[in-house]
Amino acid sequence: MMFTKRFFRLDCLPVVGIAIAICSAVALSGCQSMTKQPSARAKPSVVTAPQPIAAGKSTLKCTGIYACEINRIGTLSVINQSTHTPSATLGNHSSMTSPVTVTPLMSKPQSKSTIPNYLVSFPSGQHMVATRFYLDEDLTTVESFSFIHRFESDKRYELKAYRQIQKTDYSLLAQSAPTPLCIDLYENAKLTNRWCKKPNQQGALSNEFVKVAL
């Protein structure tokens, strides 16, 4: 008789998403919501050479946890949430007819359901940016994050989402809670802003991103 052993990875278990939406209209503030959606299945990214920044423009890209996308800048739709592809109203890196253009990026696959990632070029100035970060390997649990920022001309920006290691032991409950989720904003590779979901004294994580002093 033959026996078969099966192994399960704890980090691949599904994450339960709680629908939450909290927003702020203050400059340099962030808002977020988390939802559960069907697994995303899209084509991998395409390799393209880095493009110079056009005069009066800024660029923005994002990374983590498993994948991410920039959905809207100001009133312009950038990446479609359903298809994970650029909006039909946008231009691309070879067409400058739109004020917002996208360039495909190639990044190391972080999940079995990789979705494309894009570098977005847009007019400099103050904008509200809406993004989505995928928190599990199947790309079914999504954290939506929006923020307002004044983007400087000819600067390269990047958003990075990650789980922050909990260093303060508030209680036994805190040890069993999910590690805090943080999002950093870099300007020309220099950290300028950070938002995190912090635990309270009872050990539960807050439902909103709070800007953290650097």
C-alpha positions, 0 to 999 in steps of 0.5 A: 500500500502506498501513502501520499504525504501532502504539505500545505504552506501557511503563507498561501492560505486565503486571506479574508477581506473585510470591506472597509472604506475610510477617506480623507480630503486633506493634502498628503493624506491617505485613504483605503479599503479592502475587498475580496475579489475573484482571482486575477488572471492576466498576461505577464508584463512586457520588457521595455527600455526606461523612458526619459521623463518629458518636460513638465511631467512626473512618473509613478510606479508601484510594487508589493505586496504581491502585485499592484496597479495605479487605477486613477490620477486625478480624474483620469482612469489609468489601469482598469480594475477589471482587465488590469490593462491601461484605459482605452483613453490613455496613450502609451510610451510611443504615443504622447496624445494623452496627458497621461501615458503608460509604459509596461514594466517587467518585474520579478513574478511575486505570485502564480497569477502575475498581472502586468505592472506599468510606469505612469507618466503624467503632468506634474502638480497636485493630484489625488492618486488611487491605487490597488495592492494585492495582499495574497498569492492568488490576487483575491484580497485587495487593499485600495489606497488613495492619497493626495500629493504635489508631484514635482516636475522631472521627478520619479516616484514609487509606491511600495507596500509591505508588512511592517515587523511588529516590535512593540508587544502590546498584548498576547492578542497583538501577537496573533493579529496580522502584521501592520500594512505600510505604504511608502512613497519615494521621490527619486529613490528618497523616502518622503512619506509613509502611511501605516495601519497601526495596532491599538492598545487592544492589539487590533489593527486600525481600519485606516492608514495613518501618516507616520512621521519619518 
